[in-house]
Amino acid sequence: MRVIGPEFRLHCICATYLTACLKPPAWWTSLEHGVKLPPATARRLQRVGVRAGIPDILIINEGLAYWIELKAPKTGRLSEAQILTRDRLWDAGACWAMARSLDELRARLIAWGIPLRETKMVA
């Protein structure tokens, strides 16, 4: 039996929120790279440029890229690949943040000036 962990639950909550609240023309997608894959599939993806450490969420707004790494409250830690990717994204001029809750995600979006719809969503 597969157990759904706190990070997966947070990811689902954030996905629901972004779908409901992100105002167009801002656009978002989730990038699920943290799953275990058969070795042949992993090699195939590496060959086409999929990289370790890619953040969970990408938002594009007014031509700028905003990356968000979701981590479980209290226990989630960045891997070495995620730290390297964060630093490379910052060096490239992209925005990057980590969020451990929907409130942290929402606060980061507001700080970045990403347009949001009002909502009465409760996490």
Phi, psi and omega in degrees: 000134181270130180265133177271117185272175182297326180292320177296317178299317177299317180300316179297317179297315180293323178296316178299316180298311182298320179298319183280327195248340182287124182275131172298149014273004176304146186222148179219160172210159176255141181240102184267095179250356186269024180260150177284130182238155172301145183308321181295321179292317179300316179296319180299315180294321176300319182297330180264007171103005176292130185246149175290148174089004180295132180298164186288326187230138174239127175240134174247127178216126180050040176080003180252148179261132178237122183249137180230125174260123178265135179226146178301140177303135175073314190259338185289134180231150176286139174280169177301319180296323179291323177295314178299315180296315177306312181295321179292321177296316177300315179299328180277356178092007179277160175267138180221140175210157173250142178228137178249001180201166175296322178299319177295318177300310181301315179298320180294317179299318179296316179298324178283349181078024179281129185291133182232147171278152173290147179208158175248025180299140176239129181278000000 
